[in-house]
Amino acid sequence: PPPRAAKRKAQETLGFIREEEDGQRPSKRSIITRKKKVDEKELKPGYCENCRDKFEDFSEHIMSRKHRKFALTPDNWKELDELLVQLDRPRKD
């Protein structure tokens, strides 16, 4: 039977990869490919219950003005702090 489309695509992609022999410099293409992999970061999408916003990237969201404004306002944490006291957990200040 013929290979599945995904397998065929993977094999075609592998056909472009050349093994480097000792003493040879890597090609520009292989350097660019490695840089792209390093530069790409894994996005962590989700929902922030504090801001009531969906976001594509957690790291980017927590640095946003809206999120930081909420997080740095002590009154927003008052109820949570009271609950933690009831649970007899030490607070970190």
N, C-alpha and C positions, 0 to 999 in steps of 0.2 A: 504493500500500500504506500502511496505517496506520503511524505512527512506532513504533519499538521502545519498550518500557516505560521503559528508562533515559532515552532521549531525551525522551519525553513528560514524565517526572518532572522533568527538567532544565528543560524549557520552562515547566512549571507554576511551578517555583521562581523562574525568571527573571521571571515575570509579576508577582511581588511586589516586585521591585526597581524603585524609582522613581529616575529621574535627577534630581539636584539642579540647580536652576537657580541662576545667579549671584544672590547676595544672600539666598538662602533658607538657614535654619538646617537642619542635618540632623535628622531625626526621632529620637525616643528609640529606636525600633526599630533604626535603622541604627547608632546609637552602641552599643547593646547587642550587636548582631551583630559589630561590629568588635572590641569588648572580648573577646568570647568567642573570636574567632580569635587574638587576641594572647595570651590567658590559656592557651589550649590549647597544650600542648607535645607534641612528638613523643616517644612512649615508645620506648625502645630495649630491647626484651626480649632475653634471652640466658641464658647459663650461665656462672657463675664457676667456673673450675677450681680456684681456690685455696680457695674456701668450699664447693665442691661443691654449689652451690645454683642453682636457676633463679630468674630475677628478671624482673619486668615492666619495670622502668625502671633503666637503667644508672646514671644520675646519683644516683638514690635508693639503689641498692645500694652504691655505693662509699662512701657516707656512713654505712652501717649499722655498728653496733657490731662485729658478727662480722667483716666485711670489714676494717675499720680495725684490729682487734686482730691479724688475720693480717698485714696489710700493714706494720704498725709493729713487728713482731717480727723482729729482724735474723737470727736463726737460720733463719727460713723462706727466706731469700735466699742462704744460704751456698753451696749447691750451684750455684746460678745464677751467683753471683759467681766461683766457681772455674772454671766453664766459660768465662766471659767472659775470665778471665785467660789461659786456654789459647788462646783465639782472638785474644789480643793486642789486646784492645780496652781503651781507657782507661776506668776506672771514674769515675762521677760521684758525688761525695760531697756 
